[in-house]
Amino acid sequence: MVSFFRKIPRTIIVLIVLVAFGLVRTPFENRLGEQLIEAKLVVPPPGMTVLDQMGQSALMATLGGLRPLVAGFLSLQGYENFSEKNWDELRQTYLIITALEPLEESHWVNAIWHLGINATANMELDTKLPGFERKRRFHNYAQQAIEFAEKGLEQVPDSVPIRKQLAEVYREKLKDWENAARVYKEMIEFDDAPQYAERFHGYFLAKVPGKEQEAYNYLKGLYDEGEHQHLPTLIFEIRRLEEELKIPYPGRIPDDGPDANFSRPQKPSPPVLPGGIVIP
């Protein structure tokens, strides 16, 4: 047995010990820290993790070419955390994964998705917890997802997948239309941005109080580009804003039928793709 352990590289043994110790100790420390903060016995920390303090350069130098292998192993641990709905440990696991491979955008996307979509959905459905605690955890997990996205964009500034996942958290979970519109606007600048990004920017901007005129000008500009932009949801949103802003009839977009001005159409049902994804 002794000879077996002698064959294992020392860095792997050290890593296993550090990861195991951290995963066991961190949940306890987090719970204790939260209780002390809630009791106002300690001041909230500035948000820097042990891995942040250690520094990515030190971590990379220690593991070298083993980083992808270790990150892959921990991704399996992250999936197990997801299966068991152990969201706090999942966060800790992805803190390590993203520190090991900070330029791999899929790790950031997975962390945002698990915390911002899956964990929040679990809080919406978990009736075993009292309502106030479910609400607190819901917003806590959503904020953790946003923090992962911000750190991920620091590492991969031109990442569209990270922005897409972040926008989904703002849109579907927080109903934060202004930030959703902002993130979609950022996407437009990149060549690999989805075609719907420019329309989504206008759709969600139109939901922000005080931004109606800006949204109308933007969406009308898309409409004026040509028939390829004359999509049902875009037309509906322009017509809704025309009514809200009291745009004079001569300046409104044309209707299809001779009597259409007297009966504004209902919002169309956009096609639903596999997985429930709606693309207006």
Residue frames as qw, qx, qy, qz and C-alpha x, y, z in Angstrom:
[[0.000, 0.885, 0.465, 0.000, 0.00, 0.00, 0.00],
 [0.315, -0.783, 0.108, 0.525, 2.82, 2.38, 0.87],
 [0.398, -0.144, 0.600, 0.679, 4.54, 1.66, -2.45],
 [0.239, 0.645, 0.663, 0.295, 1.25, 2.42, -4.26],
 [0.087, -0.954, -0.227, 0.174, 0.99, 5.92, -2.76],
 [0.429, -0.563, 0.340, 0.619, 4.65, 6.56, -3.57],
 [0.409, 0.213, 0.663, 0.589, 3.82, 6.13, -7.24],
 [0.106, 0.858, 0.491, 0.105, 1.17, 8.86, -7.16],
 [0.352, 0.477, -0.050, 0.804, 2.54, 12.36, -8.00],
 [0.261, -0.295, -0.553, 0.734, 2.73, 14.53, -4.93],
 [0.169, 0.008, -0.093, -0.981, 0.71, 17.33, -6.58],
 [0.523, -0.274, -0.626, -0.509, -2.28, 15.05, -7.05],
 [0.506, -0.360, -0.709, 0.333, -2.19, 13.92, -3.42],
 [0.141, -0.203, -0.284, 0.927, -1.97, 17.53, -2.24],
 [0.304, -0.102, -0.340, -0.884, -4.82, 18.57, -4.52],
 [0.544, -0.343, -0.728, -0.236, -7.10, 15.75, -3.36],
 [0.413, -0.360, -0.607, 0.575, -6.46, 16.63, 0.26],
 [0.013, -0.135, -0.078, 0.988, -7.08, 20.35, -0.33],
 [0.403, -0.175, -0.491, -0.752, -10.27, 19.80, -2.32],
 [0.549, -0.368, -0.751, -0.012, -11.65, 17.25, 0.15],
 [0.327, -0.321, -0.501, 0.735, -10.84, 19.46, 3.11],
 [0.096, 0.057, -0.083, -0.990, -12.35, 22.50, 1.43],
 [0.460, -0.247, -0.602, -0.604, -15.56, 20.76, 0.37],
 [0.528, -0.413, -0.716, 0.194, -16.11, 19.39, 3.86],
 [0.320, -0.340, -0.384, 0.797, -15.23, 22.58, 5.71],
 [0.012, 0.108, 0.238, 0.965, -16.76, 25.24, 3.46],
 [0.387, -0.520, -0.587, -0.485, -20.50, 24.45, 3.86],
 [0.547, -0.567, -0.511, 0.343, -20.13, 24.51, 7.66],
 [0.338, -0.241, -0.079, 0.906, -18.20, 27.79, 7.55],
 [0.085, -0.290, -0.429, -0.851, -20.73, 29.33, 5.18],
 [0.466, -0.609, -0.600, -0.227, -23.69, 28.42, 7.39],
 [0.534, -0.522, -0.368, 0.555, -21.93, 29.66, 10.51],
 [0.258, -0.054, 0.115, 0.958, -20.87, 32.86, 8.78],
 [0.211, -0.457, -0.513, -0.695, -24.41, 33.56, 7.55],
 [0.528, -0.645, -0.550, 0.046, -25.79, 33.05, 11.05],
 [0.482, -0.407, -0.205, 0.749, -23.22, 35.41, 12.57],
 [0.101, 0.133, 0.287, 0.943, -23.92, 38.06, 9.92],
 [0.348, -0.565, -0.577, -0.476, -27.68, 37.78, 10.43],
 [0.577, -0.644, -0.431, 0.256, -27.14, 38.15, 14.17],
 [0.133, 0.932, -0.083, 0.327, -25.00, 41.26, 13.44],
 [0.754, -0.598, 0.167, 0.215, -22.09, 39.75, 15.32],
 [0.561, -0.223, 0.440, 0.665, -19.69, 40.06, 12.40],
 [0.295, 0.667, -0.151, -0.667, -19.36, 42.35, 9.38],
 [0.880, 0.415, 0.224, -0.059, -20.09, 40.74, 5.98],
 [0.621, -0.290, 0.437, 0.582, -16.85, 39.80, 4.16],
 [0.166, 0.609, -0.264, -0.729, -15.83, 41.68, 1.00],
 [0.838, 0.423, 0.100, -0.330, -16.71, 38.68, -1.18],
 [0.346, 0.647, -0.674, -0.090, -13.21, 37.37, -1.91],
 [0.981, -0.125, -0.070, -0.128, -12.96, 33.60, -1.88],
 [0.687, -0.521, 0.433, 0.262, -9.94, 31.58, -0.80],
 [0.734, 0.298, 0.434, 0.428, -9.28, 30.82, -4.45],
 [0.244, 0.929, 0.094, 0.262, -9.36, 34.55, -5.24],
 [0.386, -0.870, 0.307, 0.029, -6.80, 35.17, -2.53],
 [0.795, -0.206, 0.479, 0.309, -4.64, 32.29, -3.67],
 [0.189, 0.688, -0.376, -0.591, -4.64, 33.58, -7.22],
 [0.901, 0.381, 0.083, -0.188, -5.17, 31.75, -10.47],
 [0.452, 0.713, -0.532, 0.070, -1.51, 31.94, -11.39],
 [0.261, -0.463, 0.792, -0.299, -0.50, 30.01, -8.28],
 [0.797, 0.103, 0.489, -0.340, -3.20, 27.41, -8.88],
 [0.786, 0.591, -0.128, -0.129, -2.17, 26.98, -12.51],
 [0.228, 0.692, -0.669, 0.148, 1.49, 26.71, -11.64],
 [0.494, -0.324, 0.735, -0.333, 0.75, 24.04, -9.04],
 [0.787, 0.214, 0.533, -0.224, -1.37, 21.81, -11.27],
 [0.085, -0.398, 0.667, 0.624, 0.02, 22.59, -14.72],
 [0.364, 0.092, -0.696, -0.612, -1.43, 20.29, -17.37],
 [0.118, -0.241, -0.944, 0.192, -3.57, 18.44, -14.82],
 [0.235, 0.193, 0.275, -0.912, -6.06, 21.32, -14.59],
 [0.570, 0.067, -0.416, -0.706, -8.45, 20.06, -17.32],
 [0.507, -0.070, -0.859, 0.006, -8.44, 16.58, -15.81],
 [0.126, -0.218, -0.694, 0.674, -9.24, 17.86, -12.33],
 [0.342, 0.168, 0.030, -0.924, -11.87, 20.27, -13.68],
 [0.566, 0.005, -0.652, -0.504, -13.52, 17.39, -15.55],
 [0.393, -0.175, -0.859, 0.279, -13.61, 15.29, -12.39],
 [0.023, 0.254, 0.490, -0.834, -15.12, 18.16, -10.39],
 [0.422, 0.048, -0.324, -0.845, -17.74, 18.71, -13.12],
 [0.535, -0.193, -0.806, -0.164, -19.02, 15.23, -12.30],
 [0.249, -0.279, -0.673, 0.638, -19.15, 16.30, -8.66],
 [0.201, 0.148, 0.039, -0.967, -21.10, 19.37, -9.73],
 [0.522, -0.099, -0.602, -0.596, -23.63, 17.19, -11.55],
 [0.461, -0.274, -0.815, 0.218, -24.03, 15.11, -8.41],
 [0.048, -0.234, -0.410, 0.880, -24.63, 18.30, -6.41],
 [0.385, 0.046, -0.287, -0.876, -27.29, 19.25, -8.98],
 [0.538, -0.171, -0.778, -0.277, -28.95, 15.81, -8.76],
 [0.427, -0.357, -0.714, 0.424, -29.07, 16.06, -4.98],
 [0.094, -0.863, -0.284, -0.407, -30.19, 19.72, -5.11],
 [0.633, -0.562, -0.139, 0.514, -27.24, 20.64, -2.92],
 [0.371, 0.872, 0.143, 0.286, -26.90, 24.16, -4.29],
 [0.305, -0.914, 0.267, 0.033, -24.41, 25.51, -1.76],
 [0.692, -0.329, 0.555, 0.322, -21.92, 22.74, -2.43],
 [0.655, 0.560, 0.403, 0.309, -22.54, 23.12, -6.15],
 [0.115, 0.987, -0.054, 0.103, -21.50, 26.77, -5.91],
 [0.483, -0.718, 0.476, 0.156, -18.31, 25.81, -4.07],
 [0.778, 0.068, 0.548, 0.299, -17.55, 23.14, -6.67],
 [0.531, 0.729, 0.287, 0.322, -17.90, 25.60, -9.55],
 [0.167, -0.960, 0.215, 0.061, -15.77, 28.17, -7.76],
 [0.598, -0.443, 0.598, 0.298, -12.96, 25.61, -7.96],
 [0.689, 0.387, 0.546, 0.279, -13.79, 24.54, -11.53],
 [0.335, 0.915, 0.149, 0.171, -13.80, 28.09, -12.88],
 [0.302, -0.865, 0.375, 0.144, -10.56, 28.86, -11.03],
 [0.699, -0.184, 0.619, 0.309, -8.94, 25.82, -12.65],
 [0.397, 0.275, 0.622, 0.616, -10.10, 26.70, -16.18],
 [0.065, 0.613, 0.297, -0.729, -11.12, 30.38, -16.18],
 [0.176, 0.389, -0.440, -0.790, -11.06, 30.67, -19.98],
 [0.054, -0.192, -0.944, -0.262, -13.45, 27.75, -20.55],
 [0.337, -0.136, -0.004, -0.932, -16.78, 29.57, -20.98],
 [0.636, -0.244, -0.644, -0.348, -18.88, 26.41, -20.65],
 [0.436, -0.215, -0.704, 0.518, -17.94, 26.20, -16.96],
 [0.069, 0.103, 0.238, -0.963, -19.27, 29.72, -16.35],
 [0.502, -0.099, -0.423, -0.748, -22.41, 28.99, -18.37],
 [0.596, -0.233, -0.768, -0.022, -23.10, 25.81, -16.39],
 [0.267, -0.201, -0.594, 0.732, -22.63, 27.60, -13.06],
 [0.253, 0.051, 0.012, -0.966, -25.03, 30.41, -14.08],
 [0.578, -0.125, -0.587, -0.553, -27.58, 27.90, -15.36],
 [0.519, -0.226, -0.794, 0.222, -27.47, 25.68, -12.28],
 [0.198, -0.289, -0.518, 0.781, -27.74, 28.53, -9.77],
 [0.192, 0.178, -0.034, -0.964, -29.79, 31.06, -11.71],
 [0.592, 0.001, -0.470, -0.655, -32.27, 28.66, -13.31],
 [0.641, -0.134, -0.755, -0.033, -32.26, 25.28, -11.52],
 [0.296, -0.148, -0.665, 0.670, -31.66, 26.42, -7.95],
 [0.256, 0.051, 0.133, -0.956, -34.19, 29.26, -8.23],
 [0.625, -0.096, -0.526, -0.569, -36.75, 26.89, -9.77],
 [0.528, -0.150, -0.797, 0.249, -36.19, 24.52, -6.86],
 [0.068, -0.139, -0.497, 0.854, -36.92, 27.35, -4.44],
 [0.444, -0.013, -0.188, -0.876, -40.13, 28.15, -6.30],
 [0.728, -0.082, -0.561, -0.385, -41.32, 24.55, -5.89],
 [0.451, 0.028, -0.790, 0.415, -39.89, 23.41, -2.56],
 [0.486, -0.627, -0.221, -0.567, -42.92, 23.67, -0.26],
 [0.762, -0.328, -0.462, 0.314, -40.98, 22.11, 2.63],
 [0.380, -0.033, -0.219, 0.898, -39.41, 25.52, 3.31],
 [0.039, 0.750, 0.466, -0.468, -41.35, 28.49, 4.66],
 [0.462, 0.809, 0.309, 0.191, -42.19, 31.15, 2.11],
 [0.081, -0.975, 0.194, 0.070, -39.83, 33.82, 3.41],
 [0.568, -0.489, 0.594, 0.294, -36.88, 31.40, 3.36],
 [0.675, 0.377, 0.557, 0.302, -37.67, 30.24, -0.16],
 [0.286, 0.942, 0.134, 0.111, -37.77, 33.87, -1.31],
 [0.314, -0.856, 0.375, 0.168, -34.48, 34.66, 0.42],
 [0.642, -0.220, 0.655, 0.332, -32.73, 31.67, -1.10],
 [0.600, 0.652, 0.431, 0.170, -34.27, 32.36, -4.51],
 [0.187, 0.977, -0.078, 0.069, -32.73, 35.83, -4.65],
 [0.493, -0.684, 0.508, 0.178, -29.50, 34.60, -3.12],
 [0.716, 0.055, 0.621, 0.315, -29.00, 31.96, -5.81],
 [0.488, 0.806, 0.284, 0.179, -29.97, 34.40, -8.56],
 [0.079, -0.964, 0.252, 0.041, -27.39, 36.87, -7.27],
 [0.629, -0.424, 0.599, 0.257, -24.75, 34.13, -7.12],
 [0.698, 0.428, 0.503, 0.276, -25.49, 33.35, -10.77],
 [0.262, 0.957, 0.050, 0.116, -25.04, 37.00, -11.69],
 [0.368, -0.811, 0.431, 0.142, -21.73, 37.09, -9.82],
 [0.728, -0.058, 0.606, 0.316, -20.51, 34.06, -11.77],
 [0.555, 0.713, 0.356, 0.238, -21.52, 35.78, -15.00],
 [0.013, 0.990, -0.141, 0.007, -19.68, 38.97, -14.10],
 [0.515, -0.598, 0.573, 0.222, -16.52, 37.05, -13.20],
 [0.737, 0.226, 0.583, 0.258, -16.85, 34.95, -16.33],
 [0.439, 0.858, 0.199, 0.177, -17.08, 38.03, -18.53],
 [0.237, -0.890, 0.363, 0.145, -13.94, 39.39, -16.89],
 [0.583, -0.307, 0.699, 0.278, -12.17, 36.24, -18.10],
 [0.364, 0.267, 0.747, 0.489, -13.96, 35.86, -21.47],
 [0.107, 0.431, 0.162, -0.881, -15.13, 39.41, -22.36],
 [0.371, 0.239, -0.466, -0.767, -16.49, 38.51, -25.81],
 [0.055, 0.108, 0.991, -0.047, -18.54, 35.51, -24.65],
 [0.480, -0.156, -0.319, -0.802, -22.06, 35.41, -26.10],
 [0.613, -0.262, -0.741, -0.081, -23.06, 32.13, -24.30],
 [0.306, -0.227, -0.600, 0.703, -22.35, 33.67, -20.89],
 [0.187, 0.068, 0.042, -0.979, -24.44, 36.71, -21.78],
 [0.535, -0.175, -0.602, -0.567, -27.28, 34.54, -23.10],
 [0.546, -0.317, -0.750, 0.196, -27.44, 32.63, -19.82],
 [0.168, -0.197, -0.398, 0.880, -27.20, 35.83, -17.78],
 [0.315, -0.058, -0.235, -0.918, -30.01, 37.43, -19.79],
 [0.561, -0.279, -0.723, -0.290, -32.19, 34.38, -19.12],
 [0.390, -0.320, -0.664, 0.552, -31.73, 34.83, -15.37],
 [0.048, 0.165, 0.134, -0.976, -32.69, 38.51, -15.58],
 [0.413, -0.042, -0.451, -0.790, -35.62, 37.76, -17.91],
 [0.626, -0.223, -0.697, -0.271, -37.14, 34.55, -16.59],
 [0.570, -0.327, -0.649, 0.384, -36.35, 34.70, -12.88],
 [0.262, -0.338, -0.324, 0.844, -35.86, 38.29, -11.74],
 [0.225, 0.810, 0.524, 0.138, -38.15, 39.99, -14.27],
 [0.288, -0.685, 0.099, 0.661, -35.45, 42.64, -14.47],
 [0.634, 0.687, 0.339, 0.102, -36.33, 44.00, -17.90],
 [0.107, 0.964, -0.227, -0.086, -33.78, 46.81, -17.89],
 [0.372, -0.585, 0.698, 0.176, -30.80, 44.55, -17.26],
 [0.718, 0.246, 0.641, 0.113, -32.15, 41.95, -19.69],
 [0.489, 0.861, 0.139, 0.016, -32.34, 44.66, -22.37],
 [0.114, -0.880, 0.443, 0.130, -28.81, 45.81, -21.49],
 [0.574, -0.308, 0.735, 0.187, -27.33, 42.32, -21.86],
 [0.682, 0.499, 0.520, 0.122, -29.07, 41.72, -25.20],
 [0.277, 0.956, -0.077, -0.062, -27.72, 45.05, -26.41],
 [0.333, -0.690, 0.614, 0.188, -24.21, 43.93, -25.47],
 [0.723, 0.067, 0.672, 0.143, -24.66, 40.75, -27.52],
 [0.588, 0.776, 0.208, -0.095, -25.44, 42.64, -30.71],
 [0.019, 0.881, -0.424, -0.209, -21.83, 43.79, -30.95],
 [0.419, -0.384, 0.806, 0.164, -20.52, 40.25, -31.52],
 [0.376, 0.294, -0.658, -0.582, -20.51, 38.33, -34.81],
 [0.285, -0.086, -0.954, -0.047, -21.84, 35.13, -33.20],
 [0.304, 0.099, 0.481, -0.816, -24.77, 36.87, -31.52],
 [0.277, 0.411, 0.868, 0.035, -28.18, 35.21, -32.10],
 [0.069, 0.380, 0.467, 0.795, -30.40, 36.99, -34.61],
 [0.346, -0.739, -0.546, -0.191, -33.07, 37.60, -32.01],
 [0.502, -0.329, -0.343, 0.722, -30.74, 39.63, -29.76],
 [0.070, 0.087, 0.111, 0.988, -31.45, 42.96, -31.43],
 [0.432, -0.466, -0.492, -0.595, -35.21, 42.40, -31.26],
 [0.631, -0.485, -0.565, 0.218, -35.08, 41.18, -27.65],
 [0.328, -0.090, -0.230, 0.912, -33.22, 44.35, -26.69],
 [0.216, -0.227, -0.211, -0.926, -36.18, 46.37, -27.94],
 [0.582, -0.428, -0.624, -0.299, -38.84, 44.08, -26.50],
 [0.605, -0.453, -0.518, 0.400, -37.51, 44.26, -22.96],
 [0.208, 0.003, -0.090, 0.974, -36.59, 47.93, -23.19],
 [0.324, -0.387, -0.411, -0.759, -40.26, 48.54, -23.97],
 [0.631, -0.513, -0.582, -0.015, -41.18, 47.03, -20.59],
 [0.472, -0.189, -0.366, 0.779, -39.03, 49.50, -18.62],
 [0.035, -0.895, -0.422, 0.143, -41.03, 52.46, -17.26],
 [0.113, -0.872, 0.136, 0.457, -39.84, 55.68, -18.83],
 [0.302, -0.352, 0.699, 0.545, -38.12, 53.93, -21.77],
 [0.599, 0.517, 0.596, -0.138, -41.19, 53.69, -24.02],
 [0.398, 0.873, -0.080, -0.269, -40.12, 56.38, -26.47],
 [0.099, -0.642, 0.728, 0.221, -36.58, 55.00, -26.72],
 [0.502, 0.029, 0.864, 0.025, -37.97, 51.51, -27.29],
 [0.578, 0.684, 0.386, -0.223, -40.42, 52.75, -29.92],
 [0.256, 0.851, -0.352, -0.292, -37.70, 54.57, -31.84],
 [0.239, -0.450, 0.847, 0.150, -35.50, 51.49, -31.73],
 [0.531, 0.227, 0.815, -0.045, -38.16, 48.97, -32.78],
 [0.512, 0.787, 0.193, -0.285, -39.50, 51.29, -35.48],
 [0.084, 0.753, -0.573, -0.312, -35.94, 51.51, -36.81],
 [0.361, -0.145, 0.914, 0.116, -35.82, 47.72, -37.07],
 [0.552, 0.548, 0.593, -0.208, -39.20, 47.67, -38.80],
 [0.360, 0.860, -0.093, -0.350, -38.01, 50.24, -41.34],
 [0.267, -0.504, 0.746, 0.345, -35.09, 47.97, -42.32],
 [0.414, 0.209, -0.682, -0.566, -37.45, 45.86, -44.43],
 [0.819, -0.156, -0.246, -0.494, -39.82, 42.93, -44.53],
 [0.669, 0.104, -0.694, 0.245, -37.32, 40.55, -42.95],
 [0.097, 0.079, -0.609, 0.783, -37.96, 42.43, -39.70],
 [0.535, -0.193, -0.102, -0.816, -41.76, 42.43, -40.00],
 [0.328, -0.063, -0.931, 0.150, -42.22, 39.68, -37.43],
 [0.416, -0.630, -0.576, -0.314, -45.49, 39.29, -35.49],
 [0.555, -0.607, -0.382, 0.421, -44.13, 40.15, -32.04],
 [0.346, -0.123, 0.064, 0.928, -42.17, 43.15, -33.31],
 [0.132, -0.419, -0.460, -0.772, -45.27, 44.50, -35.08],
 [0.503, -0.656, -0.559, -0.057, -47.37, 43.91, -31.96],
 [0.526, -0.471, -0.263, 0.658, -44.90, 45.76, -29.72],
 [0.179, 0.077, 0.213, 0.957, -44.69, 48.72, -32.11],
 [0.293, -0.525, -0.524, -0.604, -48.47, 48.97, -32.25],
 [0.559, -0.622, -0.501, 0.222, -48.74, 48.73, -28.48],
 [0.427, -0.334, -0.097, 0.835, -46.23, 51.56, -28.10],
 [0.027, 0.315, 0.408, 0.857, -48.03, 53.60, -30.77],
 [0.429, -0.673, -0.530, -0.286, -51.16, 53.44, -28.62],
 [0.602, -0.570, -0.334, 0.448, -49.30, 54.19, -25.39],
 [0.376, -0.259, 0.085, 0.886, -47.34, 57.10, -26.86],
 [0.342, 0.770, 0.399, -0.362, -50.36, 58.35, -28.84],
 [0.303, -0.206, 0.556, 0.746, -48.45, 58.39, -32.11],
 [0.485, 0.464, 0.000, -0.741, -50.55, 60.21, -34.79],
 [0.837, 0.253, 0.473, -0.110, -52.19, 57.76, -37.20],
 [0.620, 0.763, -0.173, -0.060, -50.38, 59.04, -40.31],
 [0.085, 0.726, -0.669, 0.131, -47.08, 58.13, -38.62],
 [0.735, -0.248, 0.583, -0.242, -48.09, 54.63, -37.56],
 [0.140, -0.226, 0.892, 0.365, -47.01, 51.45, -39.29],
 [0.556, 0.061, -0.393, -0.730, -49.53, 50.24, -41.88],
 [0.632, -0.031, 0.678, -0.374, -52.12, 47.60, -41.10],
 [0.237, -0.042, 0.890, 0.386, -52.85, 44.64, -43.36],
 [0.118, 0.539, 0.809, 0.203, -56.58, 45.02, -43.87],
 [0.003, -0.527, -0.241, -0.815, -58.82, 48.03, -44.65],
 [0.559, -0.692, -0.204, -0.407, -60.59, 47.69, -41.29],
 [0.750, -0.069, -0.486, 0.444, -57.52, 46.80, -39.23],
 [0.120, 0.380, -0.281, 0.873, -57.23, 50.30, -37.71],
 [0.573, -0.425, 0.002, -0.701, -60.48, 49.68, -35.87],
 [0.942, -0.302, 0.023, -0.143, -59.48, 46.32, -34.45],
 [0.050, 0.739, -0.667, 0.083, -55.95, 45.99, -33.22],
 [0.807, 0.092, -0.577, -0.086, -54.73, 42.39, -33.38],
 [0.790, -0.592, 0.141, -0.077, -54.08, 40.26, -30.33],
 [0.136, -0.709, 0.684, 0.105, -50.51, 39.36, -29.52],
 [0.818, 0.271, -0.450, -0.235, -49.57, 36.32, -31.64],
 [0.854, -0.420, 0.307, -0.003, -48.38, 33.08, -30.15],
 [0.225, 0.731, -0.619, -0.178, -44.72, 32.71, -31.19],
 [0.868, 0.147, -0.469, -0.073, -43.41, 29.28, -32.17],
 [0.630, -0.633, 0.419, -0.162, -42.10, 27.14, -29.34],
 [0.520, 0.519, -0.678, -0.018, -38.93, 25.19, -30.01],
 [0.831, -0.183, -0.516, 0.100, -37.97, 21.89, -28.31],
 [0.494, -0.099, -0.487, 0.713, -37.24, 22.52, -24.64],
 [0.141, -0.822, -0.510, 0.211, -39.83, 25.28, -24.38],
 [0.328, -0.320, 0.131, 0.879, -37.64, 27.97, -25.94],
 [0.333, 0.817, 0.459, -0.105, -39.70, 30.78, -27.42],
 [0.395, -0.130, 0.309, 0.855, -38.25, 32.85, -30.26],
 [0.298, 0.770, 0.376, -0.421, -40.52, 35.84, -31.05]]
